[in-house]
């Protein structure tokens, strides 16, 4: 009788420990940003280069059992103009089977690293998408995802390439891609319904993040405050921008939440224009619906800023 009690007690303890372990595993979201030590063996690990690629890829691959989506750079990095890889980035890349990049020169800092990791398969979201040249420059603008139709094309590219690299989950990648594309198409329609009727279509943006967005919604970018984010315009450039805005009678300047708005505020004081915030979706919450939320906020901001 005493022996039976000990056996029963041991069995109860083992079952209890197993149940705790199972709960702990279930709490790990397949789309959260993981440390390199958290990347499991026997999983297909997809690294993403920065925030917008993480959000798009999370919608394509995030709920697939056995697949992990790991964001490489910190979610608040913004655009990767001056980003440098960290030791943790390298550990993540070494353990990943695929790396999703935007392309179009965004991740040029990684060229040497990729050559050192021949087993790492590159998924280029911007593959074969026509690019816009920066105004006055012979340089491609990489901000494809800021235009919703560009984001849709990138999602399709991600889904197609991941299905080819990970055939065991190909059908699920295709299913998720189709579902997310439908959401983005509905978002695009909603944005057009909210913006197409506006008479005032002239905007001044903070830097070169919005050409694809402006093209999509027929907005005219009259001036750009800073060609390179974080680089304050010279006194001469500031004076030229102020003169241009006065001449065009622009009423709205659009700063970005990722950067200080000092120059935009100076221009506003000199021209009487008002400063608003327009978000290029380069940072934000690590949630699958974050891109949609950001764009709907942009819609409300533009409706307020451009109303007559």
Secondary structure by P-SEA (a helix, b strand, c coil): caaaaaaaaaaaaaaaaaaaaaaaaaaccccccccccccccccbbbbbccaaaaaaaaaaccccccbbbbbcccccccccccccccaaaaaaaaaccbbbbbcccccccaaaaaaacccbbbbbcccccccccccccccccccccccaaaaaaaaaaaaaaaaaacccaaaaaaaaaaaaaaaaaaaaaaaaaaccccccccccccccccaaaaaaacccccccccccccccccaaaaaaaaaaaaaacccbbbbbccccaaaaaaaaaaccbbbbbbbcccccccccaaaaaaaaaaaaaaaaaccc
